[in-house]
Amino acid sequence: MARVKVKQVKSGIDRPLDQKRTLVALGLRKMNHTVEHEATPQILGMIRKISHLVTVENI
């Protein structure tokens, strides 16, 4: 399965609680933090939910 690299580029401060929890669930802790995940439908849905806070790169 393909992998994606997710980087947080905007802060989670002053965002709804579900978006904050999605950041934490993806493993993003602070600005400019990058994590890699398998491109499963669940992960892609989480990324879509917070797409305005992150950048995504296919590996």
PQR file with spaces between the fields and no chain letter, atoms N, CA, C, O and H, PARSE charges and radii, in Angstrom:
ATOM       1  N    MET     1       0.834   -1.184    0.000 -0.4000 1.5000
ATOM       2  CA   MET     1       0.000    0.000    0.000 -0.0000 2.0000
ATOM       3  C    MET     1       0.880    1.249    0.000  0.5500 1.7000
ATOM       4  O    MET     1       1.989    1.232    0.534 -0.5500 1.4000
ATOM       5  N    ALA     2       0.395    2.304   -0.584 -0.4000 1.5000
ATOM       6  CA   ALA     2       1.136    3.562   -0.666 -0.0000 2.0000
ATOM       7  C    ALA     2       1.273    4.209    0.703  0.5500 1.7000
ATOM       8  O    ALA     2       0.498    3.946    1.623 -0.5500 1.4000
ATOM       9  H    ALA     2      -0.506    2.318   -1.017  0.4000 1.0000
ATOM      10  N    ARG     3       2.270    5.051    0.807 -0.4000 1.5000
ATOM      11  CA   ARG     3       2.487    5.783    2.052 -0.0000 2.0000
ATOM      12  C    ARG     3       2.340    7.281    1.771  0.5500 1.7000
ATOM      13  O    ARG     3       2.583    7.740    0.655 -0.5500 1.4000
ATOM      14  H    ARG     3       2.900    5.265    0.060  0.4000 1.0000
ATOM      15  N    VAL     4       1.942    8.028    2.790 -0.4000 1.5000
ATOM      16  CA   VAL     4       1.821    9.478    2.673 -0.0000 2.0000
ATOM      17  C    VAL     4       2.594   10.121    3.818  0.5500 1.7000
ATOM      18  O    VAL     4       2.664    9.585    4.924 -0.5500 1.4000
ATOM      19  H    VAL     4       1.744    7.656    3.696  0.4000 1.0000
ATOM      20  N    LYS     5       3.168   11.273    3.528 -0.4000 1.5000
ATOM      21  CA   LYS     5       3.873   12.054    4.528 -0.0000 2.0000
ATOM      22  C    LYS     5       2.997   13.270    4.832  0.5500 1.7000
ATOM      23  O    LYS     5       2.654   14.034    3.930 -0.5500 1.4000
ATOM      24  H    LYS     5       3.112   11.709    2.630  0.4000 1.0000
ATOM      25  N    VAL     6       2.639   13.444    6.102 -0.4000 1.5000
ATOM      26  CA   VAL     6       1.739   14.515    6.520 -0.0000 2.0000
ATOM      27  C    VAL     6       2.517   15.487    7.387  0.5500 1.7000
ATOM      28  O    VAL     6       3.179   15.084    8.344 -0.5500 1.4000
ATOM      29  H    VAL     6       2.918   12.823    6.834  0.4000 1.0000
ATOM      30  N    LYS     7       2.436   16.771    7.053 -0.4000 1.5000
ATOM      31  CA   LYS     7       3.145   17.811    7.806 -0.0000 2.0000
ATOM      32  C    LYS     7       2.138   18.857    8.272  0.5500 1.7000
ATOM      33  O    LYS     7       1.348   19.366    7.476 -0.5500 1.4000
ATOM      34  H    LYS     7       1.898   17.099    6.276  0.4000 1.0000
ATOM      35  N    GLN     8       2.168   19.175    9.559 -0.4000 1.5000
ATOM      36  CA   GLN     8       1.271   20.195   10.099 -0.0000 2.0000
ATOM      37  C    GLN     8       1.853   21.571    9.785  0.5500 1.7000
ATOM      38  O    GLN     8       2.988   21.866   10.160 -0.5500 1.4000
ATOM      39  H    GLN     8       2.809   18.762   10.206  0.4000 1.0000
ATOM      40  N    VAL     9       1.075   22.417    9.095 -0.4000 1.5000
ATOM      41  CA   VAL     9       1.548   23.737    8.704 -0.0000 2.0000
ATOM      42  C    VAL     9       0.778   24.871    9.375  0.5500 1.7000
ATOM      43  O    VAL     9       1.208   26.024    9.330 -0.5500 1.4000
ATOM      44  H    VAL     9       0.153   22.177    8.790  0.4000 1.0000
ATOM      45  N    LYS    10      -0.358   24.552    9.998 -0.4000 1.5000
ATOM      46  CA   LYS    10      -1.133   25.554   10.731 -0.0000 2.0000
ATOM      47  C    LYS    10      -1.443   25.021   12.117  0.5500 1.7000
ATOM      48  O    LYS    10      -1.491   23.812   12.342 -0.5500 1.4000
ATOM      49  H    LYS    10      -0.707   23.615   10.035  0.4000 1.0000
ATOM      50  N    SER    11      -1.651   25.941   13.031 -0.4000 1.5000
ATOM      51  CA   SER    11      -1.881   25.580   14.425 -0.0000 2.0000
ATOM      52  C    SER    11      -3.278   25.005   14.650  0.5500 1.7000
ATOM      53  O    SER    11      -4.223   25.327   13.930 -0.5500 1.4000
ATOM      54  H    SER    11      -1.612   26.923   12.848  0.4000 1.0000
ATOM      55  N    GLY    12      -3.385   24.150   15.661 -0.4000 1.5000
ATOM      56  CA   GLY    12      -4.669   23.598   16.066 -0.0000 2.0000
ATOM      57  C    GLY    12      -5.377   24.469   17.092  0.5500 1.7000
ATOM      58  O    GLY    12      -6.493   24.164   17.514 -0.5500 1.4000
ATOM      59  H    GLY    12      -2.617   23.888   16.246  0.4000 1.0000
ATOM      60  N    ILE    13      -4.720   25.556   17.492 -0.4000 1.5000
ATOM      61  CA   ILE    13      -5.319   26.464   18.473 -0.0000 2.0000
ATOM      62  C    ILE    13      -6.557   27.118   17.868  0.5500 1.7000
ATOM      63  O    ILE    13      -6.553   27.491   16.695 -0.5500 1.4000
ATOM      64  H    ILE    13      -3.814   25.803   17.149  0.4000 1.0000
ATOM      65  N    ASP    14      -7.598   27.255   18.649 -0.4000 1.5000
ATOM      66  CA   ASP    14      -8.853   27.884   18.238 -0.0000 2.0000
ATOM      67  C    ASP    14      -9.543   27.109   17.111  0.5500 1.7000
ATOM      68  O    ASP    14     -10.198   27.695   16.249 -0.5500 1.4000
ATOM      69  H    ASP    14      -7.602   26.951   19.602  0.4000 1.0000
ATOM      70  N    ARG    15      -9.387   25.793   17.134 -0.4000 1.5000
ATOM      71  CA   ARG    15     -10.072   24.905   16.193 -0.0000 2.0000
ATOM      72  C    ARG    15     -11.071   24.058   16.968  0.5500 1.7000
ATOM      73  O    ARG    15     -10.926   23.902   18.180 -0.5500 1.4000
ATOM      74  H    ARG    15      -8.855   25.316   17.834  0.4000 1.0000
ATOM      75  N    PRO    16     -12.068   23.514   16.308 -0.5600 1.5000
ATOM      76  CA   PRO    16     -13.019   22.627   17.001  0.2800 2.0000
ATOM      77  C    PRO    16     -12.308   21.411   17.597  0.5500 1.7000
ATOM      78  O    PRO    16     -11.263   20.985   17.106 -0.5500 1.4000
ATOM      79  N    LEU    17     -12.886   20.868   18.649 -0.4000 1.5000
ATOM      80  CA   LEU    17     -12.287   19.755   19.378 -0.0000 2.0000
ATOM      81  C    LEU    17     -12.058   18.540   18.489  0.5500 1.7000
ATOM      82  O    LEU    17     -11.052   17.848   18.650 -0.5500 1.4000
ATOM      83  H    LEU    17     -13.735   21.214   19.048  0.4000 1.0000
ATOM      84  N    ASP    18     -12.963   18.261   17.555 -0.4000 1.5000
ATOM      85  CA   ASP    18     -12.776   17.089   16.694 -0.0000 2.0000
ATOM      86  C    ASP    18     -11.557   17.247   15.789  0.5500 1.7000
ATOM      87  O    ASP    18     -10.890   16.260   15.480 -0.5500 1.4000
ATOM      88  H    ASP    18     -13.780   18.823   17.424  0.4000 1.0000
ATOM      89  N    GLN    19     -11.257   18.470   15.361 -0.4000 1.5000
ATOM      90  CA   GLN    19     -10.069   18.691   14.538 -0.0000 2.0000
ATOM      91  C    GLN    19      -8.802   18.552   15.373  0.5500 1.7000
ATOM      92  O    GLN    19      -7.806   18.010   14.893 -0.5500 1.4000
ATOM      93  H    GLN    19     -11.799   19.272   15.612  0.4000 1.0000
ATOM      94  N    LYS    20      -8.822   19.031   16.611 -0.4000 1.5000
ATOM      95  CA   LYS    20      -7.672   18.872   17.502 -0.0000 2.0000
ATOM      96  C    LYS    20      -7.398   17.398   17.758  0.5500 1.7000
ATOM      97  O    LYS    20      -6.247   16.963   17.740 -0.5500 1.4000
ATOM      98  H    LYS    20      -9.631   19.472   17.000  0.4000 1.0000
ATOM      99  N    ARG    21      -8.455   16.633   17.996 -0.4000 1.5000
ATOM     100  CA   ARG    21      -8.295   15.202   18.257 -0.0000 2.0000
ATOM     101  C    ARG    21      -7.809   14.460   17.021  0.5500 1.7000
ATOM     102  O    ARG    21      -7.090   13.469   17.144 -0.5500 1.4000
ATOM     103  H    ARG    21      -9.390   16.987   18.011  0.4000 1.0000
ATOM     104  N    THR    22      -8.184   14.917   15.843 -0.4000 1.5000
ATOM     105  CA   THR    22      -7.707   14.295   14.613 -0.0000 2.0000
ATOM     106  C    THR    22      -6.220   14.534   14.445  0.5500 1.7000
ATOM     107  O    THR    22      -5.497   13.630   14.023 -0.5500 1.4000
ATOM     108  H    THR    22      -8.769   15.723   15.743  0.4000 1.0000
ATOM     109  N    LEU    23      -5.742   15.738   14.767 -0.4000 1.5000
ATOM     110  CA   LEU    23      -4.307   16.012   14.721 -0.0000 2.0000
ATOM     111  C    LEU    23      -3.553   15.062   15.642  0.5500 1.7000
ATOM     112  O    LEU    23      -2.535   14.489   15.253 -0.5500 1.4000
ATOM     113  H    LEU    23      -6.330   16.472   15.109  0.4000 1.0000
ATOM     114  N    VAL    24      -4.053   14.897   16.862 -0.4000 1.5000
ATOM     115  CA   VAL    24      -3.407   14.016   17.832 -0.0000 2.0000
ATOM     116  C    VAL    24      -3.448   12.566   17.353  0.5500 1.7000
ATOM     117  O    VAL    24      -2.468   11.837   17.503 -0.5500 1.4000
ATOM     118  H    VAL    24      -4.880   15.363   17.178  0.4000 1.0000
ATOM     119  N    ALA    25      -4.565   12.147   16.783 -0.4000 1.5000
ATOM     120  CA   ALA    25      -4.708   10.775   16.312 -0.0000 2.0000
ATOM     121  C    ALA    25      -3.733   10.466   15.168  0.5500 1.7000
ATOM     122  O    ALA    25      -3.280    9.331   15.024 -0.5500 1.4000
ATOM     123  H    ALA    25      -5.362   12.739   16.661  0.4000 1.0000
ATOM     124  N    LEU    26      -3.419   11.471   14.368 -0.4000 1.5000
ATOM     125  CA   LEU    26      -2.446   11.287   13.295 -0.0000 2.0000
ATOM     126  C    LEU    26      -1.017   11.326   13.813  0.5500 1.7000
ATOM     127  O    LEU    26      -0.089   10.973   13.086 -0.5500 1.4000
ATOM     128  H    LEU    26      -3.788   12.393   14.485  0.4000 1.0000
ATOM     129  N    GLY    27      -0.827   11.749   15.055 -0.4000 1.5000
ATOM     130  CA   GLY    27       0.513   11.802   15.635 -0.0000 2.0000
ATOM     131  C    GLY    27       1.195   13.139   15.463  0.5500 1.7000
ATOM     132  O    GLY    27       2.399   13.262   15.690 -0.5500 1.4000
ATOM     133  H    GLY    27      -1.581   12.036   15.646  0.4000 1.0000
ATOM     134  N    LEU    28       0.434   14.141   15.062 -0.4000 1.5000
ATOM     135  CA   LEU    28       1.007   15.483   14.891 -0.0000 2.0000
ATOM     136  C    LEU    28       0.961   16.219   16.220  0.5500 1.7000
ATOM     137  O    LEU    28      -0.098   16.339   16.834 -0.5500 1.4000
ATOM     138  H    LEU    28      -0.544   14.040   14.877  0.4000 1.0000
ATOM     139  N    ARG    29       2.108   16.709   16.659 -0.4000 1.5000
ATOM     140  CA   ARG    29       2.205   17.300   17.986 -0.0000 2.0000
ATOM     141  C    ARG    29       2.333   18.813   17.965  0.5500 1.7000
ATOM     142  O    ARG    29       1.785   19.499   18.829 -0.5500 1.4000
ATOM     143  H    ARG    29       2.969   16.612   16.160  0.4000 1.0000
ATOM     144  N    LYS    30       3.060   19.340   16.973 -0.4000 1.5000
ATOM     145  CA   LYS    30       3.295   20.783   16.926 -0.0000 2.0000
ATOM     146  C    LYS    30       3.535   21.206   15.485  0.5500 1.7000
ATOM     147  O    LYS    30       3.586   20.369   14.584 -0.5500 1.4000
ATOM     148  H    LYS    30       3.505   18.783   16.271  0.4000 1.0000
ATOM     149  N    MET    31       3.680   22.487   15.276 -0.4000 1.5000
ATOM     150  CA   MET    31       3.884   23.036   13.939 -0.0000 2.0000
ATOM     151  C    MET    31       5.134   22.429   13.288  0.5500 1.7000
ATOM     152  O    MET    31       6.138   22.193   13.959 -0.5500 1.4000
ATOM     153  H    MET    31       3.639   23.167   16.008  0.4000 1.0000
ATOM     154  N    ASN    32       5.062   22.182   11.993 -0.4000 1.5000
ATOM     155  CA   ASN    32       6.151   21.637   11.177 -0.0000 2.0000
ATOM     156  C    ASN    32       6.555   20.219   11.567  0.5500 1.7000
ATOM     157  O    ASN    32       7.612   19.747   11.148 -0.5500 1.4000
ATOM     158  H    ASN    32       4.246   22.374   11.447  0.4000 1.0000
ATOM     159  N    HIS    33       5.741   19.537   12.353 -0.4000 1.5000
ATOM     160  CA   HIS    33       5.997   18.133   12.687 -0.0000 2.0000
ATOM     161  C    HIS    33       5.508   17.280   11.523  0.5500 1.7000
ATOM     162  O    HIS    33       4.435   17.526   10.971 -0.5500 1.4000
ATOM     163  H    HIS    33       4.883   19.920   12.693  0.4000 1.0000
ATOM     164  N    THR    34       6.299   16.277   11.154 -0.4000 1.5000
ATOM     165  CA   THR    34       5.973   15.433   10.013 -0.0000 2.0000
ATOM     166  C    THR    34       5.868   13.978   10.460  0.5500 1.7000
ATOM     167  O    THR    34       6.687   13.498   11.244 -0.5500 1.4000
ATOM     168  H    THR    34       7.170   16.077   11.603  0.4000 1.0000
ATOM     169  N    VAL    35       4.856   13.286    9.955 -0.4000 1.5000
ATOM     170  CA   VAL    35       4.676   11.861   10.224 -0.0000 2.0000
ATOM     171  C    VAL    35       4.367   11.144    8.918  0.5500 1.7000
ATOM     172  O    VAL    35       3.893   11.751    7.958 -0.5500 1.4000
ATOM     173  H    VAL    35       4.191   13.675    9.318  0.4000 1.0000
ATOM     174  N    GLU    36       4.647    9.826    8.896 -0.4000 1.5000
ATOM     175  CA   GLU    36       4.331    9.000    7.734 -0.0000 2.0000
ATOM     176  C    GLU    36       3.290    7.968    8.126  0.5500 1.7000
ATOM     177  O    GLU    36       3.349    7.402    9.218 -0.5500 1.4000
ATOM     178  H    GLU    36       5.032    9.333    9.676  0.4000 1.0000
ATOM     179  N    HIS    37       2.335    7.724    7.236 -0.4000 1.5000
ATOM     180  CA   HIS    37       1.282    6.746    7.461 -0.0000 2.0000
ATOM     181  C    HIS    37       1.023    5.976    6.178  0.5500 1.7000
ATOM     182  O    HIS    37       1.325    6.447    5.081 -0.5500 1.4000
ATOM     183  H    HIS    37       2.287    8.184    6.349  0.4000 1.0000
ATOM     184  N    GLU    38       0.460    4.786    6.330 -0.4000 1.5000
ATOM     185  CA   GLU    38      -0.059    4.054    5.182 -0.0000 2.0000
ATOM     186  C    GLU    38      -1.290    4.803    4.664  0.5500 1.7000
ATOM     187  O    GLU    38      -2.029    5.395    5.451 -0.5500 1.4000
ATOM     188  H    GLU    38       0.214    4.404    7.221  0.4000 1.0000
ATOM     189  N    ALA    39      -1.511    4.781    3.368 -0.4000 1.5000
ATOM     190  CA   ALA    39      -2.626    5.507    2.755 -0.0000 2.0000
ATOM     191  C    ALA    39      -3.898    4.664    2.780  0.5500 1.7000
ATOM     192  O    ALA    39      -4.424    4.299    1.729 -0.5500 1.4000
ATOM     193  H    ALA    39      -0.910    4.300    2.729  0.4000 1.0000
ATOM     194  N    THR    40      -4.390    4.355    3.978 -0.4000 1.5000
ATOM     195  CA   THR    40      -5.636    3.609    4.124 -0.0000 2.0000
ATOM     196  C    THR    40      -6.815    4.571    4.007  0.5500 1.7000
ATOM     197  O    THR    40      -6.631    5.778    4.166 -0.5500 1.4000
ATOM     198  H    THR    40      -3.962    4.651    4.832  0.4000 1.0000
ATOM     199  N    PRO    41      -8.011    4.074    3.736 -0.5600 1.5000
ATOM     200  CA   PRO    41      -9.176    4.959    3.659  0.2800 2.0000
ATOM     201  C    PRO    41      -9.419    5.739    4.958  0.5500 1.7000
ATOM     202  O    PRO    41      -9.868    6.884    4.921 -0.5500 1.4000
ATOM     203  N    GLN    42      -9.123    5.114    6.106 -0.4000 1.5000
ATOM     204  CA   GLN    42      -9.322    5.795    7.385 -0.0000 2.0000
ATOM     205  C    GLN    42      -8.363    6.978    7.533  0.5500 1.7000
ATOM     206  O    GLN    42      -8.774    8.062    7.946 -0.5500 1.4000
ATOM     207  H    GLN    42      -8.759    4.183    6.136  0.4000 1.0000
ATOM     208  N    ILE    43      -7.104    6.775    7.203 -0.4000 1.5000
ATOM     209  CA   ILE    43      -6.104    7.845    7.306 -0.0000 2.0000
ATOM     210  C    ILE    43      -6.414    8.952    6.307  0.5500 1.7000
ATOM     211  O    ILE    43      -6.313   10.132    6.644 -0.5500 1.4000
ATOM     212  H    ILE    43      -6.769    5.894    6.867  0.4000 1.0000
ATOM     213  N    LEU    44      -6.786    8.592    5.091 -0.4000 1.5000
ATOM     214  CA   LEU    44      -7.101    9.605    4.084 -0.0000 2.0000
ATOM     215  C    LEU    44      -8.318   10.427    4.488  0.5500 1.7000
ATOM     216  O    LEU    44      -8.375   11.622    4.199 -0.5500 1.4000
ATOM     217  H    LEU    44      -6.868    7.634    4.817  0.4000 1.0000
ATOM     218  N    GLY    45      -9.291    9.808    5.151 -0.4000 1.5000
ATOM     219  CA   GLY    45     -10.451   10.544    5.650 -0.0000 2.0000
ATOM     220  C    GLY    45     -10.064   11.519    6.736  0.5500 1.7000
ATOM     221  O    GLY    45     -10.580   12.636    6.779 -0.5500 1.4000
ATOM     222  H    GLY    45      -9.245    8.837    5.386  0.4000 1.0000
ATOM     223  N    MET    46      -9.153   11.111    7.626 -0.4000 1.5000
ATOM     224  CA   MET    46      -8.677   12.006    8.676 -0.0000 2.0000
ATOM     225  C    MET    46      -7.928   13.187    8.075  0.5500 1.7000
ATOM     226  O    MET    46      -8.087   14.324    8.520 -0.5500 1.4000
ATOM     227  H    MET    46      -8.734   10.203    7.591  0.4000 1.0000
ATOM     228  N    ILE    47      -7.111   12.911    7.061 -0.4000 1.5000
ATOM     229  CA   ILE    47      -6.364   13.987    6.396 -0.0000 2.0000
ATOM     230  C    ILE    47      -7.323   14.946    5.710  0.5500 1.7000
ATOM     231  O    ILE    47      -7.127   16.160    5.762 -0.5500 1.4000
ATOM     232  H    ILE    47      -6.982   11.988    6.700  0.4000 1.0000
ATOM     233  N    ARG    48      -8.357   14.416    5.069 -0.4000 1.5000
ATOM     234  CA   ARG    48      -9.341   15.263    4.389 -0.0000 2.0000
ATOM     235  C    ARG    48     -10.048   16.180    5.374  0.5500 1.7000
ATOM     236  O    ARG    48     -10.372   17.321    5.045 -0.5500 1.4000
ATOM     237  H    ARG    48      -8.517   13.430    5.027  0.4000 1.0000
ATOM     238  N    LYS    49     -10.288   15.679    6.590 -0.4000 1.5000
ATOM     239  CA   LYS    49     -10.993   16.449    7.610 -0.0000 2.0000
ATOM     240  C    LYS    49     -10.186   17.665    8.072  0.5500 1.7000
ATOM     241  O    LYS    49     -10.760   18.697    8.418 -0.5500 1.4000
ATOM     242  H    LYS    49     -10.024   14.752    6.858  0.4000 1.0000
ATOM     243  N    ILE    50      -8.856   17.544    8.076 -0.4000 1.5000
ATOM     244  CA   ILE    50      -8.007   18.651    8.543 -0.0000 2.0000
ATOM     245  C    ILE    50      -7.083   19.137    7.424  0.5500 1.7000
ATOM     246  O    ILE    50      -5.971   19.593    7.689 -0.5500 1.4000
ATOM     247  H    ILE    50      -8.390   16.705    7.795  0.4000 1.0000
ATOM     248  N    SER    51      -7.535   19.042    6.198 -0.4000 1.5000
ATOM     249  CA   SER    51      -6.695   19.392    5.049 -0.0000 2.0000
ATOM     250  C    SER    51      -6.239   20.849    5.061  0.5500 1.7000
ATOM     251  O    SER    51      -5.220   21.186    4.457 -0.5500 1.4000
ATOM     252  H    SER    51      -8.439   18.672    5.982  0.4000 1.0000
ATOM     253  N    HIS    52      -6.984   21.705    5.739 -0.4000 1.5000
ATOM     254  CA   HIS    52      -6.614   23.114    5.808 -0.0000 2.0000
ATOM     255  C    HIS    52      -5.502   23.365    6.832  0.5500 1.7000
ATOM     256  O    HIS    52      -4.986   24.480    6.911 -0.5500 1.4000
ATOM     257  H    HIS    52      -7.812   21.431    6.229  0.4000 1.0000
ATOM     258  N    LEU    53      -5.125   22.354    7.614 -0.4000 1.5000
ATOM     259  CA   LEU    53      -4.083   22.486    8.629 -0.0000 2.0000
ATOM     260  C    LEU    53      -2.793   21.761    8.258  0.5500 1.7000
ATOM     261  O    LEU    53      -1.766   21.959    8.908 -0.5500 1.4000
ATOM     262  H    LEU    53      -5.544   21.448    7.550  0.4000 1.0000
ATOM     263  N    VAL    54      -2.833   20.928    7.226 -0.4000 1.5000
ATOM     264  CA   VAL    54      -1.683   20.088    6.895 -0.0000 2.0000
ATOM     265  C    VAL    54      -1.351   20.137    5.405  0.5500 1.7000
ATOM     266  O    VAL    54      -2.156   20.571    4.581 -0.5500 1.4000
ATOM     267  H    VAL    54      -3.667   20.767    6.698  0.4000 1.0000
ATOM     268  N    THR    55      -0.146   19.680    5.088 -0.4000 1.5000
ATOM     269  CA   THR    55       0.227   19.415    3.694 -0.0000 2.0000
ATOM     270  C    THR    55       0.502   17.924    3.590  0.5500 1.7000
ATOM     271  O    THR    55       0.939   17.298    4.555 -0.5500 1.4000
ATOM     272  H    THR    55       0.508   19.328    5.758  0.4000 1.0000
ATOM     273  N    VAL    56       0.245   17.355    2.414 -0.4000 1.5000
ATOM     274  CA   VAL    56       0.386   15.917    2.212 -0.0000 2.0000
ATOM     275  C    VAL    56       1.269   15.673    1.010  0.5500 1.7000
ATOM     276  O    VAL    56       1.133   16.323   -0.026 -0.5500 1.4000
ATOM     277  H    VAL    56      -0.110   17.863    1.629  0.4000 1.0000
ATOM     278  N    GLU    57       2.190   14.709    1.168 -0.4000 1.5000
ATOM     279  CA   GLU    57       3.099   14.338    0.087 -0.0000 2.0000
ATOM     280  C    GLU    57       3.065   12.831   -0.067  0.5500 1.7000
ATOM     281  O    GLU    57       3.232   12.105    0.913 -0.5500 1.4000
ATOM     282  H    GLU    57       2.300   14.181    2.009  0.4000 1.0000
ATOM     283  N    ASN    58       2.851   12.347   -1.288 -0.4000 1.5000
ATOM     284  CA   ASN    58       2.888   10.908   -1.547 -0.0000 2.0000
ATOM     285  C    ASN    58       4.341   10.450   -1.589  0.5500 1.7000
ATOM     286  O    ASN    58       5.212   11.141   -2.118 -0.5500 1.4000
ATOM     287  H    ASN    58       2.716   12.936   -2.085  0.4000 1.0000
ATOM     288  N    ILE    59       4.582    9.274   -1.022 -0.4000 1.5000
ATOM     289  CA   ILE    59       5.950    8.744   -1.018 -0.0000 2.0000
ATOM     290  C    ILE    59       6.036    7.596   -2.003  0.5500 1.7000
ATOM     291  O    ILE    59       7.100    6.999   -2.164 -0.5500 1.4000
ATOM     292  H    ILE    59       3.875    8.712   -0.593  0.4000 1.0000
